[in-house]
């Protein structure tokens, strides 16, 4: 994208943000479980989850461990959900029909172990036995060139994997089944349904509104903690820690807010993610009309404008059927003459967790498909001292059939997506394809100067 990018008075978006979170029906969880059984050639499938690595488990049964580990076992008959003592009551909220088993060993140390069996007994009761082939869904998988030892790696705790190997015995086999769920081509979590997309839109819209509130509160003299408290957190499930940093420590973008007071001229960044969408913005705590020759003027010309040109290029390149390698190459091309590049993949799949996998990689032949939820996520790798730029939002790719289903099943969600599309085309100058449905309420809106949020970068 070679056309001009300028700073214009656009107005901070004020799109409607939903209150009630759409529900994924129990029938969809049942379909997911059936599909998992079909995709993994094994006598039993065990899905692992814990507090940090909850998403695969929650995807299949709606249960997210809050303090402990948990296992979902698909064998013969009804699925079995094995949980620790603190998670036992929480299983009442699980949508699909599962058999719940208490295993105190999945609980925290020091809790009562009596009154229930061991992990081996719980797994055996769920159907895992001698001679079985068992597929384990961990929280990620390694590519072949990352591991050359035996046995093959499985991203789940050793005490879980070792117990399953003991039960299966020498006549059995324990396999990594995570690829069936998380691979970026046809993994079960790579493509989302209309109902799941509606739930993601709820999360992304609310996360982006929270970021807008933080940007509005970012004033010289306010502490970072006071600034972040303006987000209006209402108990939404988080996909990442709330992040805020400013001033000399801006390079440590993952840290949490402190009592540091913001100063005019600071670089600052904020990121807030709920289940289904993260929003991030970074810029300068400065007015929007920098004087020529100043630090802020150099930032605008050398970082903010070329950075957002890459963001606009990303939105205009992403299409159904385009390969991830093509998107990656387009961003590399637009940044080739700049002093910075993209620190990570320029975009990745998102879900209940912030990052699932990414078809967007150098040379990737993975095609972008309908139902894929993405983060437009370009992080400058060499922003320069005292500079920061970020404009990360969630969106979903949809074909005509999926768009029609969203419009029919979730008309309010559909209406908000249409408004965001018009905003991006008419106010920001981005030639957005019909298949891109923005989930964020700040879609591609990048105010580089936080003291004048009405001013954003636009293409012409």
C-alpha beads as a LAMMPS data file, in Angstrom:
LAMMPS data file: protein, C-alpha beads

460 atoms
459 bonds

1 atom types
1 bond types

-500.0 500.0 xlo xhi
-500.0 500.0 ylo yhi
-500.0 500.0 zlo zhi

Masses

1 110.0

Atoms # bond

1 1 1 0.000 0.000 0.000
2 1 1 1.822 3.099 -1.240
3 1 1 -0.814 5.808 -0.927
4 1 1 -0.504 8.590 1.605
5 1 1 -1.251 8.199 5.303
6 1 1 -2.110 11.334 7.255
7 1 1 -3.209 12.334 10.742
8 1 1 -6.832 13.470 10.614
9 1 1 -9.580 14.418 13.039
10 1 1 -11.768 11.308 12.925
11 1 1 -13.321 11.153 16.366
12 1 1 -12.880 8.362 18.891
13 1 1 -15.333 5.599 17.878
14 1 1 -18.386 5.186 20.114
15 1 1 -19.922 1.971 18.807
16 1 1 -22.517 0.112 20.848
17 1 1 -20.981 -2.517 23.120
18 1 1 -23.016 -5.610 24.125
19 1 1 -23.944 -6.431 27.715
20 1 1 -25.263 -10.010 27.575
21 1 1 -22.746 -12.631 26.480
22 1 1 -24.092 -14.967 23.753
23 1 1 -24.243 -18.622 24.785
24 1 1 -22.707 -21.489 22.865
25 1 1 -25.428 -24.182 23.027
26 1 1 -24.843 -27.638 24.487
27 1 1 -25.514 -29.168 21.081
28 1 1 -22.423 -27.500 19.680
29 1 1 -20.251 -28.932 22.447
30 1 1 -21.660 -32.373 21.654
31 1 1 -20.747 -31.906 17.980
32 1 1 -17.221 -30.875 18.924
33 1 1 -16.795 -33.990 21.049
34 1 1 -18.095 -36.211 18.267
35 1 1 -15.741 -34.602 15.761
36 1 1 -12.772 -35.028 18.098
37 1 1 -13.515 -38.748 18.422
38 1 1 -13.637 -38.995 14.634
39 1 1 -10.440 -37.016 14.046
40 1 1 -8.199 -38.867 16.501
41 1 1 -7.579 -42.519 15.698
42 1 1 -7.321 -43.864 19.230
43 1 1 -9.178 -45.992 21.746
44 1 1 -9.320 -43.018 24.093
45 1 1 -8.693 -39.281 23.871
46 1 1 -7.643 -37.268 26.939
47 1 1 -7.905 -33.469 26.844
48 1 1 -5.712 -31.682 29.389
49 1 1 -6.407 -28.306 30.990
50 1 1 -5.200 -26.092 33.822
51 1 1 -5.554 -22.471 34.889
52 1 1 -3.149 -21.115 32.270
53 1 1 -3.880 -23.711 29.580
54 1 1 -7.653 -23.918 29.768
55 1 1 -8.765 -23.250 26.209
56 1 1 -8.807 -26.736 24.660
57 1 1 -10.708 -28.152 27.626
58 1 1 -13.147 -25.231 27.706
59 1 1 -13.705 -25.558 23.953
60 1 1 -14.867 -29.146 24.292
61 1 1 -16.911 -29.002 27.474
62 1 1 -17.152 -25.412 28.716
63 1 1 -15.106 -26.122 31.855
64 1 1 -12.102 -23.934 32.677
65 1 1 -10.014 -24.967 35.707
66 1 1 -9.744 -22.011 38.057
67 1 1 -7.114 -23.397 40.455
68 1 1 -6.310 -26.967 39.424
69 1 1 -5.713 -29.367 36.568
70 1 1 -8.571 -31.207 34.879
71 1 1 -8.946 -33.952 32.275
72 1 1 -11.697 -34.777 29.818
73 1 1 -11.646 -38.438 28.751
74 1 1 -13.406 -39.669 25.630
75 1 1 -13.587 -43.425 25.562
76 1 1 -16.657 -45.641 25.432
77 1 1 -19.986 -44.031 26.202
78 1 1 -20.402 -40.732 28.015
79 1 1 -17.312 -38.481 28.316
80 1 1 -15.713 -38.308 31.759
81 1 1 -14.562 -35.019 33.288
82 1 1 -11.958 -35.587 36.013
83 1 1 -11.472 -32.622 38.357
84 1 1 -9.897 -31.633 41.650
85 1 1 -11.802 -30.869 44.818
86 1 1 -12.218 -27.111 44.233
87 1 1 -13.496 -27.618 40.703
88 1 1 -16.150 -30.159 41.672
89 1 1 -19.005 -27.710 42.283
90 1 1 -18.033 -25.688 39.199
91 1 1 -18.813 -28.682 36.960
92 1 1 -22.524 -27.960 37.434
93 1 1 -22.134 -25.249 34.786
94 1 1 -20.781 -27.618 32.112
95 1 1 -23.159 -27.563 29.093
96 1 1 -22.659 -31.055 27.579
97 1 1 -23.634 -34.307 29.286
98 1 1 -20.505 -35.636 31.027
99 1 1 -19.748 -37.991 33.882
100 1 1 -17.888 -36.081 36.630
101 1 1 -15.212 -37.825 38.706
102 1 1 -13.358 -36.337 41.671
103 1 1 -9.583 -36.870 41.741
104 1 1 -7.979 -35.079 44.705
105 1 1 -4.511 -35.453 43.148
106 1 1 -5.523 -32.806 40.603
107 1 1 -6.102 -30.386 43.478
108 1 1 -3.630 -28.155 45.262
109 1 1 -1.147 -29.485 47.800
110 1 1 -2.325 -29.728 51.382
111 1 1 -5.947 -30.443 50.483
112 1 1 -7.730 -33.579 51.690
113 1 1 -6.907 -36.617 49.520
114 1 1 -9.221 -39.117 51.199
115 1 1 -12.639 -40.075 49.898
116 1 1 -11.707 -40.554 46.241
117 1 1 -9.312 -42.533 44.094
118 1 1 -5.939 -41.838 42.561
119 1 1 -5.372 -40.402 39.116
120 1 1 -4.699 -43.889 37.763
121 1 1 -7.979 -45.139 39.230
122 1 1 -9.903 -42.196 37.799
123 1 1 -8.455 -42.713 34.312
124 1 1 -9.008 -46.455 34.454
125 1 1 -12.601 -45.883 35.515
126 1 1 -13.025 -43.595 32.505
127 1 1 -11.957 -46.436 30.221
128 1 1 -8.196 -46.051 29.774
129 1 1 -6.641 -49.506 29.984
130 1 1 -3.930 -51.953 28.966
131 1 1 -3.287 -52.162 25.241
132 1 1 -5.104 -48.898 24.505
133 1 1 -3.954 -46.328 22.024
134 1 1 -4.495 -43.002 23.806
135 1 1 -4.332 -39.569 22.178
136 1 1 -3.545 -36.700 24.525
137 1 1 -4.547 -33.140 23.665
138 1 1 -2.024 -30.922 25.403
139 1 1 -1.783 -27.162 25.323
140 1 1 0.525 -26.942 22.283
141 1 1 2.511 -29.252 20.024
142 1 1 6.064 -29.220 18.672
143 1 1 7.004 -29.480 15.011
144 1 1 9.213 -32.434 13.926
145 1 1 12.360 -30.307 13.676
146 1 1 11.963 -29.193 17.307
147 1 1 12.420 -32.652 18.825
148 1 1 14.561 -35.662 17.946
149 1 1 14.286 -37.845 21.054
150 1 1 11.980 -40.641 22.165
151 1 1 9.250 -40.722 23.286
152 1 1 7.518 -37.964 21.332
153 1 1 6.800 -34.809 23.370
154 1 1 3.361 -34.100 24.801
155 1 1 2.605 -30.686 26.323
156 1 1 0.909 -31.933 29.474
157 1 1 2.348 -32.608 32.952
158 1 1 4.622 -35.629 33.246
159 1 1 2.504 -37.089 36.057
160 1 1 -0.508 -37.182 33.720
161 1 1 1.356 -38.528 30.689
162 1 1 3.308 -41.082 32.758
163 1 1 0.114 -42.371 34.393
164 1 1 -1.544 -42.845 31.012
165 1 1 1.544 -44.617 29.642
166 1 1 1.546 -46.903 32.689
167 1 1 -2.122 -47.770 32.173
168 1 1 -1.722 -48.365 28.433
169 1 1 1.317 -50.572 29.054
170 1 1 3.807 -51.878 26.533
171 1 1 1.031 -53.194 24.324
172 1 1 -0.514 -49.741 24.088
173 1 1 0.598 -46.403 22.696
174 1 1 0.332 -42.802 23.861
175 1 1 0.195 -40.200 21.100
176 1 1 0.095 -36.417 20.872
177 1 1 -3.340 -35.507 19.491
178 1 1 -2.995 -31.751 19.940
179 1 1 -2.480 -31.071 16.235
180 1 1 -6.050 -32.190 15.512
181 1 1 -7.293 -29.326 17.683
182 1 1 -4.772 -26.520 17.179
183 1 1 -3.178 -26.787 13.743
184 1 1 -3.762 -23.637 11.638
185 1 1 -5.217 -25.375 8.583
186 1 1 -8.049 -27.575 9.792
187 1 1 -7.622 -27.778 13.576
188 1 1 -10.958 -27.930 15.365
189 1 1 -10.291 -24.555 16.995
190 1 1 -9.008 -22.890 13.816
191 1 1 -12.542 -22.329 12.522
192 1 1 -15.450 -21.017 14.616
193 1 1 -19.230 -21.258 14.340
194 1 1 -21.691 -18.367 14.222
195 1 1 -22.517 -18.811 17.912
196 1 1 -18.867 -18.903 18.922
197 1 1 -18.130 -15.820 16.815
198 1 1 -20.965 -13.977 18.564
199 1 1 -19.374 -14.812 21.936
200 1 1 -16.008 -13.595 20.642
201 1 1 -17.581 -10.327 19.468
202 1 1 -18.912 -9.741 22.982
203 1 1 -15.393 -10.171 24.363
204 1 1 -13.549 -8.152 21.724
205 1 1 -16.022 -5.266 21.842
206 1 1 -15.770 -5.023 25.612
207 1 1 -11.976 -5.346 25.638
208 1 1 -11.635 -2.556 23.076
209 1 1 -14.022 -0.328 25.023
210 1 1 -11.879 -0.909 28.111
211 1 1 -8.779 0.130 26.158
212 1 1 -10.557 3.296 24.942
213 1 1 -11.348 4.187 28.548
214 1 1 -7.713 3.717 29.540
215 1 1 -6.531 5.905 26.672
216 1 1 -8.976 8.607 27.731
217 1 1 -7.701 8.487 31.331
218 1 1 -4.015 8.646 30.364
219 1 1 -3.035 12.163 31.441
220 1 1 0.215 13.626 32.763
221 1 1 0.267 13.318 36.555
222 1 1 -1.980 10.257 36.726
223 1 1 -0.378 7.030 37.902
224 1 1 -0.388 3.977 35.696
225 1 1 -2.676 2.206 38.168
226 1 1 -5.131 5.115 38.236
227 1 1 -5.124 5.123 34.439
228 1 1 -5.796 1.406 34.133
229 1 1 -8.540 1.490 36.781
230 1 1 -10.598 3.521 34.298
231 1 1 -11.077 0.404 32.148
232 1 1 -14.314 -0.412 33.964
233 1 1 -13.553 -4.069 34.538
234 1 1 -16.795 -5.987 35.098
235 1 1 -15.536 -9.518 35.701
236 1 1 -15.063 -10.603 32.086
237 1 1 -12.892 -13.747 31.796
238 1 1 -9.364 -12.648 30.891
239 1 1 -7.292 -14.161 28.089
240 1 1 -4.165 -12.309 29.263
241 1 1 -2.974 -10.226 32.166
242 1 1 -3.999 -6.572 31.888
243 1 1 -0.843 -4.842 30.662
244 1 1 0.262 -1.220 30.922
245 1 1 3.692 0.342 30.784
246 1 1 5.047 3.812 30.184
247 1 1 8.207 5.880 30.119
248 1 1 11.656 4.277 30.245
249 1 1 10.207 0.787 30.786
250 1 1 8.063 0.871 27.656
251 1 1 10.211 -1.899 26.160
252 1 1 8.823 -4.217 28.840
253 1 1 5.380 -4.157 27.288
254 1 1 4.146 -7.221 29.145
255 1 1 4.373 -5.733 32.616
256 1 1 1.459 -4.635 34.778
257 1 1 0.649 -1.090 35.846
258 1 1 2.667 0.506 38.655
259 1 1 2.432 3.681 40.725
260 1 1 4.629 5.535 38.229
261 1 1 3.190 8.937 37.254
262 1 1 2.679 9.543 33.544
263 1 1 4.596 12.442 32.057
264 1 1 3.990 14.356 28.852
265 1 1 6.182 12.896 26.137
266 1 1 6.055 9.358 27.560
267 1 1 5.659 6.393 25.304
268 1 1 2.886 4.165 26.672
269 1 1 1.167 0.902 25.824
270 1 1 -1.956 -0.884 27.084
271 1 1 -3.353 -4.332 26.269
272 1 1 -6.585 -5.891 27.542
273 1 1 -7.845 -9.286 26.429
274 1 1 -11.044 -11.162 27.213
275 1 1 -11.969 -14.633 25.958
276 1 1 -12.209 -14.110 22.204
277 1 1 -10.453 -10.830 21.580
278 1 1 -7.540 -8.741 22.774
279 1 1 -7.091 -5.043 22.074
280 1 1 -3.783 -3.189 22.308
281 1 1 -2.754 0.398 21.644
282 1 1 0.590 2.122 22.047
283 1 1 1.586 5.710 21.372
284 1 1 2.891 8.887 22.943
285 1 1 1.353 10.895 25.789
286 1 1 1.458 14.014 23.630
287 1 1 -0.915 16.442 21.866
288 1 1 -1.797 15.618 18.259
289 1 1 -0.096 18.580 16.556
290 1 1 3.639 18.084 17.088
291 1 1 5.931 20.959 16.107
292 1 1 8.409 20.258 13.282
293 1 1 11.766 19.038 14.474
294 1 1 10.459 17.695 17.781
295 1 1 10.656 14.188 19.220
296 1 1 6.915 13.743 18.562
297 1 1 7.163 14.896 14.932
298 1 1 9.964 12.418 14.243
299 1 1 7.922 9.668 15.894
300 1 1 4.929 10.421 13.673
301 1 1 6.896 10.317 10.423
302 1 1 9.365 7.522 11.163
303 1 1 7.270 5.101 13.219
304 1 1 3.558 5.859 13.543
305 1 1 2.757 6.503 9.869
306 1 1 4.764 3.614 8.357
307 1 1 3.506 1.334 11.120
308 1 1 -0.160 2.103 10.435
309 1 1 0.467 1.829 6.685
310 1 1 1.401 -1.787 7.432
311 1 1 -1.792 -2.209 9.479
312 1 1 -3.911 -0.912 6.587
313 1 1 -2.007 -3.153 4.165
314 1 1 -2.756 -6.125 6.391
315 1 1 -6.507 -5.464 6.320
316 1 1 -6.444 -5.000 2.545
317 1 1 -4.418 -8.183 1.961
318 1 1 -6.309 -10.618 4.175
319 1 1 -8.912 -12.482 2.108
320 1 1 -10.499 -15.908 1.905
321 1 1 -8.163 -18.224 0.024
322 1 1 -5.076 -16.018 0.438
323 1 1 -2.169 -17.913 1.953
324 1 1 -0.529 -16.952 5.189
325 1 1 2.745 -16.591 3.305
326 1 1 1.217 -13.949 1.057
327 1 1 0.076 -11.897 4.056
328 1 1 3.482 -12.224 5.685
329 1 1 5.244 -11.163 2.478
330 1 1 2.958 -8.145 2.017
331 1 1 3.832 -6.831 5.475
332 1 1 7.536 -7.494 4.975
333 1 1 7.413 -5.619 1.677
334 1 1 5.687 -2.555 3.114
335 1 1 8.181 -2.418 6.010
336 1 1 11.264 -3.206 3.922
337 1 1 12.403 0.425 3.743
338 1 1 11.664 1.178 7.397
339 1 1 13.886 1.061 10.455
340 1 1 11.740 -1.629 12.079
341 1 1 10.009 -4.878 11.242
342 1 1 7.403 -7.150 12.816
343 1 1 8.692 -8.741 16.008
344 1 1 6.311 -11.728 15.781
345 1 1 3.990 -13.114 13.123
346 1 1 1.980 -10.223 11.643
347 1 1 -1.325 -11.748 12.708
348 1 1 -2.420 -15.003 14.302
349 1 1 -5.466 -17.102 15.126
350 1 1 -7.233 -16.193 18.339
351 1 1 -9.875 -17.945 20.406
352 1 1 -10.665 -18.297 24.107
353 1 1 -6.911 -18.003 24.517
354 1 1 -5.139 -15.064 22.935
355 1 1 -2.944 -17.073 20.524
356 1 1 -3.860 -20.489 19.103
357 1 1 -1.480 -20.822 16.137
358 1 1 -0.796 -18.823 12.985
359 1 1 -1.095 -19.614 9.288
360 1 1 0.715 -16.284 8.725
361 1 1 4.361 -17.324 8.525
362 1 1 7.154 -16.849 5.977
363 1 1 6.458 -19.074 2.983
364 1 1 3.293 -20.535 4.514
365 1 1 0.946 -22.238 2.054
366 1 1 -1.853 -22.369 4.644
367 1 1 -4.975 -20.791 3.150
368 1 1 -7.153 -18.437 5.162
369 1 1 -10.601 -19.973 5.664
370 1 1 -14.076 -18.901 6.600
371 1 1 -14.620 -18.910 10.357
372 1 1 -11.021 -18.095 11.242
373 1 1 -10.820 -15.533 14.066
374 1 1 -7.662 -13.416 13.820
375 1 1 -5.701 -10.838 15.720
376 1 1 -4.246 -8.148 13.463
377 1 1 -1.061 -8.034 15.495
378 1 1 2.006 -6.220 14.177
379 1 1 4.534 -5.396 16.900
380 1 1 7.462 -3.138 15.882
381 1 1 10.747 -4.853 16.735
382 1 1 12.886 -1.707 16.838
383 1 1 10.638 1.195 17.750
384 1 1 13.468 3.330 19.056
385 1 1 14.000 4.848 22.501
386 1 1 10.919 6.535 23.885
387 1 1 8.702 5.423 20.966
388 1 1 5.885 2.860 20.802
389 1 1 3.228 1.904 18.269
390 1 1 0.568 -0.779 18.405
391 1 1 -2.891 -1.188 16.886
392 1 1 -4.084 -4.724 17.629
393 1 1 -7.689 -5.825 17.159
394 1 1 -9.745 -8.978 16.625
395 1 1 -11.716 -9.873 13.499
396 1 1 -13.167 -12.915 11.770
397 1 1 -13.074 -14.104 8.157
398 1 1 -16.443 -15.262 6.797
399 1 1 -17.889 -16.587 3.568
400 1 1 -21.361 -15.636 2.384
401 1 1 -23.044 -18.576 4.122
402 1 1 -21.459 -17.818 7.495
403 1 1 -22.314 -14.130 7.199
404 1 1 -25.941 -15.044 6.514
405 1 1 -25.995 -17.361 9.541
406 1 1 -24.557 -14.684 11.836
407 1 1 -27.110 -12.170 10.551
408 1 1 -29.943 -14.632 11.158
409 1 1 -28.910 -15.989 14.549
410 1 1 -27.342 -12.822 16.001
411 1 1 -28.802 -9.742 14.268
412 1 1 -27.438 -7.298 16.865
413 1 1 -23.931 -8.683 16.452
414 1 1 -24.302 -8.469 12.680
415 1 1 -25.459 -4.848 12.843
416 1 1 -22.434 -3.834 14.958
417 1 1 -20.061 -5.572 12.554
418 1 1 -21.611 -3.737 9.614
419 1 1 -21.180 -0.386 11.349
420 1 1 -17.520 -1.143 11.996
421 1 1 -16.980 -2.112 8.368
422 1 1 -18.434 1.199 7.207
423 1 1 -16.252 3.099 9.669
424 1 1 -13.084 1.436 8.416
425 1 1 -13.960 2.103 4.777
426 1 1 -15.459 5.572 5.019
427 1 1 -13.544 7.144 7.895
428 1 1 -10.187 5.360 7.811
429 1 1 -9.922 4.819 4.043
430 1 1 -9.273 1.060 4.269
431 1 1 -10.578 -0.982 1.334
432 1 1 -12.061 -3.681 3.542
433 1 1 -13.402 -6.838 1.906
434 1 1 -16.904 -8.086 2.737
435 1 1 -15.477 -11.246 4.279
436 1 1 -13.728 -9.342 7.082
437 1 1 -16.026 -8.768 10.061
438 1 1 -14.407 -6.551 12.725
439 1 1 -15.012 -7.711 16.296
440 1 1 -13.293 -4.761 17.988
441 1 1 -15.041 -1.472 18.716
442 1 1 -11.805 0.358 17.836
443 1 1 -11.314 -1.340 14.449
444 1 1 -7.923 -0.232 13.072
445 1 1 -8.353 3.096 14.879
446 1 1 -4.849 4.251 15.748
447 1 1 -4.437 7.543 17.659
448 1 1 -0.664 7.970 17.925
449 1 1 -1.022 10.864 20.387
450 1 1 -3.011 10.017 23.496
451 1 1 -3.774 13.573 24.589
452 1 1 -5.885 14.134 21.437
453 1 1 -7.742 10.885 20.829
454 1 1 -9.988 12.381 18.144
455 1 1 -6.983 12.371 15.800
456 1 1 -6.122 9.094 14.082
457 1 1 -4.216 7.947 11.037
458 1 1 -6.187 7.528 7.803
459 1 1 -5.351 6.430 4.267
460 1 1 -6.102 8.449 1.164

Bonds

1 1 1 2
2 1 2 3
3 1 3 4
4 1 4 5
5 1 5 6
6 1 6 7
7 1 7 8
8 1 8 9
9 1 9 10
10 1 10 11
11 1 11 12
12 1 12 13
13 1 13 14
14 1 14 15
15 1 15 16
16 1 16 17
17 1 17 18
18 1 18 19
19 1 19 20
20 1 20 21
21 1 21 22
22 1 22 23
23 1 23 24
24 1 24 25
25 1 25 26
26 1 26 27
27 1 27 28
28 1 28 29
29 1 29 30
30 1 30 31
31 1 31 32
32 1 32 33
33 1 33 34
34 1 34 35
35 1 35 36
36 1 36 37
37 1 37 38
38 1 38 39
39 1 39 40
40 1 40 41
41 1 41 42
42 1 42 43
43 1 43 44
44 1 44 45
45 1 45 46
46 1 46 47
47 1 47 48
48 1 48 49
49 1 49 50
50 1 50 51
51 1 51 52
52 1 52 53
53 1 53 54
54 1 54 55
55 1 55 56
56 1 56 57
57 1 57 58
58 1 58 59
59 1 59 60
60 1 60 61
61 1 61 62
62 1 62 63
63 1 63 64
64 1 64 65
65 1 65 66
66 1 66 67
67 1 67 68
68 1 68 69
69 1 69 70
70 1 70 71
71 1 71 72
72 1 72 73
73 1 73 74
74 1 74 75
75 1 75 76
76 1 76 77
77 1 77 78
78 1 78 79
79 1 79 80
80 1 80 81
81 1 81 82
82 1 82 83
83 1 83 84
84 1 84 85
85 1 85 86
86 1 86 87
87 1 87 88
88 1 88 89
89 1 89 90
90 1 90 91
91 1 91 92
92 1 92 93
93 1 93 94
94 1 94 95
95 1 95 96
96 1 96 97
97 1 97 98
98 1 98 99
99 1 99 100
100 1 100 101
101 1 101 102
102 1 102 103
103 1 103 104
104 1 104 105
105 1 105 106
106 1 106 107
107 1 107 108
108 1 108 109
109 1 109 110
110 1 110 111
111 1 111 112
112 1 112 113
113 1 113 114
114 1 114 115
115 1 115 116
116 1 116 117
117 1 117 118
118 1 118 119
119 1 119 120
120 1 120 121
121 1 121 122
122 1 122 123
123 1 123 124
124 1 124 125
125 1 125 126
126 1 126 127
127 1 127 128
128 1 128 129
129 1 129 130
130 1 130 131
131 1 131 132
132 1 132 133
133 1 133 134
134 1 134 135
135 1 135 136
136 1 136 137
137 1 137 138
138 1 138 139
139 1 139 140
140 1 140 141
141 1 141 142
142 1 142 143
143 1 143 144
144 1 144 145
145 1 145 146
146 1 146 147
147 1 147 148
148 1 148 149
149 1 149 150
150 1 150 151
151 1 151 152
152 1 152 153
153 1 153 154
154 1 154 155
155 1 155 156
156 1 156 157
157 1 157 158
158 1 158 159
159 1 159 160
160 1 160 161
161 1 161 162
162 1 162 163
163 1 163 164
164 1 164 165
165 1 165 166
166 1 166 167
167 1 167 168
168 1 168 169
169 1 169 170
170 1 170 171
171 1 171 172
172 1 172 173
173 1 173 174
174 1 174 175
175 1 175 176
176 1 176 177
177 1 177 178
178 1 178 179
179 1 179 180
180 1 180 181
181 1 181 182
182 1 182 183
183 1 183 184
184 1 184 185
185 1 185 186
186 1 186 187
187 1 187 188
188 1 188 189
189 1 189 190
190 1 190 191
191 1 191 192
192 1 192 193
193 1 193 194
194 1 194 195
195 1 195 196
196 1 196 197
197 1 197 198
198 1 198 199
199 1 199 200
200 1 200 201
201 1 201 202
202 1 202 203
203 1 203 204
204 1 204 205
205 1 205 206
206 1 206 207
207 1 207 208
208 1 208 209
209 1 209 210
210 1 210 211
211 1 211 212
212 1 212 213
213 1 213 214
214 1 214 215
215 1 215 216
216 1 216 217
217 1 217 218
218 1 218 219
219 1 219 220
220 1 220 221
221 1 221 222
222 1 222 223
223 1 223 224
224 1 224 225
225 1 225 226
226 1 226 227
227 1 227 228
228 1 228 229
229 1 229 230
230 1 230 231
231 1 231 232
232 1 232 233
233 1 233 234
234 1 234 235
235 1 235 236
236 1 236 237
237 1 237 238
238 1 238 239
239 1 239 240
240 1 240 241
241 1 241 242
242 1 242 243
243 1 243 244
244 1 244 245
245 1 245 246
246 1 246 247
247 1 247 248
248 1 248 249
249 1 249 250
250 1 250 251
251 1 251 252
252 1 252 253
253 1 253 254
254 1 254 255
255 1 255 256
256 1 256 257
257 1 257 258
258 1 258 259
259 1 259 260
260 1 260 261
261 1 261 262
262 1 262 263
263 1 263 264
264 1 264 265
265 1 265 266
266 1 266 267
267 1 267 268
268 1 268 269
269 1 269 270
270 1 270 271
271 1 271 272
272 1 272 273
273 1 273 274
274 1 274 275
275 1 275 276
276 1 276 277
277 1 277 278
278 1 278 279
279 1 279 280
280 1 280 281
281 1 281 282
282 1 282 283
283 1 283 284
284 1 284 285
285 1 285 286
286 1 286 287
287 1 287 288
288 1 288 289
289 1 289 290
290 1 290 291
291 1 291 292
292 1 292 293
293 1 293 294
294 1 294 295
295 1 295 296
296 1 296 297
297 1 297 298
298 1 298 299
299 1 299 300
300 1 300 301
301 1 301 302
302 1 302 303
303 1 303 304
304 1 304 305
305 1 305 306
306 1 306 307
307 1 307 308
308 1 308 309
309 1 309 310
310 1 310 311
311 1 311 312
312 1 312 313
313 1 313 314
314 1 314 315
315 1 315 316
316 1 316 317
317 1 317 318
318 1 318 319
319 1 319 320
320 1 320 321
321 1 321 322
322 1 322 323
323 1 323 324
324 1 324 325
325 1 325 326
326 1 326 327
327 1 327 328
328 1 328 329
329 1 329 330
330 1 330 331
331 1 331 332
332 1 332 333
333 1 333 334
334 1 334 335
335 1 335 336
336 1 336 337
337 1 337 338
338 1 338 339
339 1 339 340
340 1 340 341
341 1 341 342
342 1 342 343
343 1 343 344
344 1 344 345
345 1 345 346
346 1 346 347
347 1 347 348
348 1 348 349
349 1 349 350
350 1 350 351
351 1 351 352
352 1 352 353
353 1 353 354
354 1 354 355
355 1 355 356
356 1 356 357
357 1 357 358
358 1 358 359
359 1 359 360
360 1 360 361
361 1 361 362
362 1 362 363
363 1 363 364
364 1 364 365
365 1 365 366
366 1 366 367
367 1 367 368
368 1 368 369
369 1 369 370
370 1 370 371
371 1 371 372
372 1 372 373
373 1 373 374
374 1 374 375
375 1 375 376
376 1 376 377
377 1 377 378
378 1 378 379
379 1 379 380
380 1 380 381
381 1 381 382
382 1 382 383
383 1 383 384
384 1 384 385
385 1 385 386
386 1 386 387
387 1 387 388
388 1 388 389
389 1 389 390
390 1 390 391
391 1 391 392
392 1 392 393
393 1 393 394
394 1 394 395
395 1 395 396
396 1 396 397
397 1 397 398
398 1 398 399
399 1 399 400
400 1 400 401
401 1 401 402
402 1 402 403
403 1 403 404
404 1 404 405
405 1 405 406
406 1 406 407
407 1 407 408
408 1 408 409
409 1 409 410
410 1 410 411
411 1 411 412
412 1 412 413
413 1 413 414
414 1 414 415
415 1 415 416
416 1 416 417
417 1 417 418
418 1 418 419
419 1 419 420
420 1 420 421
421 1 421 422
422 1 422 423
423 1 423 424
424 1 424 425
425 1 425 426
426 1 426 427
427 1 427 428
428 1 428 429
429 1 429 430
430 1 430 431
431 1 431 432
432 1 432 433
433 1 433 434
434 1 434 435
435 1 435 436
436 1 436 437
437 1 437 438
438 1 438 439
439 1 439 440
440 1 440 441
441 1 441 442
442 1 442 443
443 1 443 444
444 1 444 445
445 1 445 446
446 1 446 447
447 1 447 448
448 1 448 449
449 1 449 450
450 1 450 451
451 1 451 452
452 1 452 453
453 1 453 454
454 1 454 455
455 1 455 456
456 1 456 457
457 1 457 458
458 1 458 459
459 1 459 460
